[in-house]
Amino acid sequence: MIKVAQKPALVIPLEYPEVLNLPPQLVDQLGAANALAFSRLITEQVLRQVLPLDDDYRAYVMFRPKERTSDVQQWLAWARGRAVLEWNEGDTEAERITHAIHYALDDGADRVLVLKPSCLELRRSRLEQIFAGFVDNDVIIGPTPGGEIYAIGARCPLPLEPVEAAYSTNGHRPAALAEALSRNGLECAMLDDALGVLTPQDLHALAPEIRSTLPTKFCHALALLGLELT
């Protein structure tokens, strides 16, 4: 029997954009329709930057709610062949993250990186570096400057309880997650900080070298919403 070589996997957990899922300050600032358009624009750009163009790693877009399957398929039709669209399971963020990791590992991945679709700083080249260096730790955690988590990587299924505990804390979640998983015998390491873009103000907080590399089409779409990068 020929054994298929294992590959790393990228998982993007996706909430289909609806007003109730958006930050209230974003809806207050832009209005419901433009807030939805802004959220979709950021998600699409992140996906275009990180979904593989070759077979170096696999990609899964694990979305919810299940009832919007046809809408997600239509929205992300351009990603066909670059990512598997699969419904995610779980009522809480921690449940969805642990389920996504378990799903990708069961599907043959040897390493799984769960990445929120709001991190415009990441590109395929950076993901390849992360996967290549992901050999000495059981878990890697990507912290944001504000103490949130933009990415979790794992080489084994994660126990739900410590992940739930970390996501329930009011403190610095990356540190809380590392401590909780360490108590379960898992070796953890931190990635470099990266900013999640949830509001127009977050765009202006991006480093100039990141803003300057965003495509003209993306900038034009922002302008249609009355927003500018400069």
N, C-alpha and C positions, 0 to 999 in steps of 0.2 A: 504494500500500500504506500502510495506517495503521500508524504506528510506536507500539508500546505504551511508555508512559513507564516508565522504570526506577525502581525503588524500593529503599530499603535493606532489608537482611534481617538478622533475628536468628536465630542458630543456637544451640540448646542441645544440647551433647553429653551423652548420657545413658548411664550404665552401669546396666543393670537391676539393682536392688538384690539383691545376694547377699552372704552373710557374708564371703566371701573378698575382696570389693571394698571392705569397710568398714575404717576405721581400727581397728587392734587394740585401742587404748585405749577406743574406743567399745563394742566387743563385751565387753571386760573389765568395763566399768562397768555396762552395761545388760543384758548377756546377749544371746544371738544374736537371739532373736525381737524383743525391744524395740529392739535396735540397728537391725534392718531396718525396723521401724515408724518409728523416729525419722528414719532416712535418707529414707524415702519421704515422710514428713510435710514435711520441709524442702524436698525437691524439688518436691512438689505446690504448696506455698505460693509458692515462687519462680516457678513457671510461671504460677500464677494472677495474680501481680503484673506479669509482664512480657509475657505473650502478648498480642498486639494485640486490641483490641475493635473496631477499624475497619480501614481499609485504608492507614493511614499507613506501615506497614512489613509485610513478610512475616515469617513465622516457620517455622522448621524444628526439629523435635526429631529429632536424628540419634542413634540408639540402637545399642547392642550388648549382648549377642551376638545375632546374626541368629536363632539358634534360639529366642529368646524373643519373637519378633515378635508372636505371638498374645497373650502375656501383657501386653506393652507396650500393644498396641491396646486390650485390655480395661481396663487400668489407667487409660489416658489417654483413654478414650472421651469424657469431658466436654470435651476440648480439640478435638474434631472441628470443623472450620470455622475454628479459630483458628491451627492449626499443621499443617504437613505432617509426617507421621511417615515417616522414611526410615532405612534401615540405614546405619550409618557403617562406614567401612573403615579398616584400619590396625591394626598390632600395638602401636604405641606411642602415647602421648598426642600427641606431635608429628605423627605420621602422620595421626592422626584429626583434629587441628585443621586441618592444611593441606588435607586432603581435603575437610573440611566447607566451608572457605572457597572452594575451587575449585568445589565442587558448586553453592553458592549463586550464585556469579558466573556460572557456566555457565547457570544457570537464569534469568538476567536481572537479578540484583541489581547495583546500582552501588556499594554499600558493604555490607560484611558484618561483623557483630559477633558473635563467638563468646563466649558467656557461660556460666560454670559454674553449675549449678543449686544453688548453696549460698549465694548472696549475697542475703540478706533485705533489705539496705539499698536495693536498686534497685527502682524503680517505672517504669511506662510513661512517666511525665512526664520522668524522668531519661534514659531511653533516647532519647526524642525530642530532648532537648537534645544528647545525644552525637551522634546522627545529624546534627542540624542543624549542629553545629560541626565535623563531620568532613569538612573541605574542603581544608585546607591541609597535610595529612600523608598519607603513604601508609599508615602503620600507627599505631594507637593501642593502648596497653597499660594494663591496669588492674592495679595492684599491690595486694597485701594488706599489712597491717602486718607480717606475718611473712616478707615477701620472696617470696611465691608470686605467681601470676598468676590473677586471677579473670576477666579478659576480654582478648581480642585482636580488634582491628578491622582490616580491610584493604580497600583499594580495588583490589587486584590480587592474583593468586595469590602465595603466599609460597614461597620456596625451602625445601625440607625440611631441608637440611643445617644452616643456622644455627639453625633452630627446634629441631632435635634437640640441637645443641650446648648451647643455653640450658637446655633441660629436663634435660640431663645434669649440669649444674653443681651444686655443693654450696653455691654462694654465693647472691647476690641475683638471682633469676631474671629479674625485670623489666628490671633494668639489663643483665644478660647478653644478653637477647633484643634489646634496643634497640641495643646495641653490635654484635651479630652482624648484625642486619639493616642497620644503617647502613653496615657494611663492604660490603654488597651493593647500596649505592646507594639505599636506601629511607629516606625521612624519617619519623622516629618521634616520637611525643609520649606523655606519661604522663597518664592520667586521675587523678582523686582516689583515694586509698586507699579500699578497702572490705573489710569482713571477710567471710570465708567461714565459714559455720556448719557445722562438722563434728562438734561435740560439744556436750553441754548447757552446758559452761563458756563456749563461744563465744556462746551466747544471752545470757548475763549480761554479756558484753563489748559487746553492742550498745548504742548510744546510747539513753537513755530515750525520746527522741521516736520512735525506730524501734520499740521494744518496745511503746509505748503504742498504736501504730496497727495492730498485728497483730490479726486478727479473733478474735472470741470462740470460734468453732469451732476455730481453730488452738490457742488456749490450752486449751480443753477436751480436745483430743486429747493435748496435752502432759501434762495432769493425769492422764489415763488411764495414762500411762507413768510416773507418779510424779514428774513434773517440773513446775517452776513457773518463770515468767518473773521473779518478784520475789524 
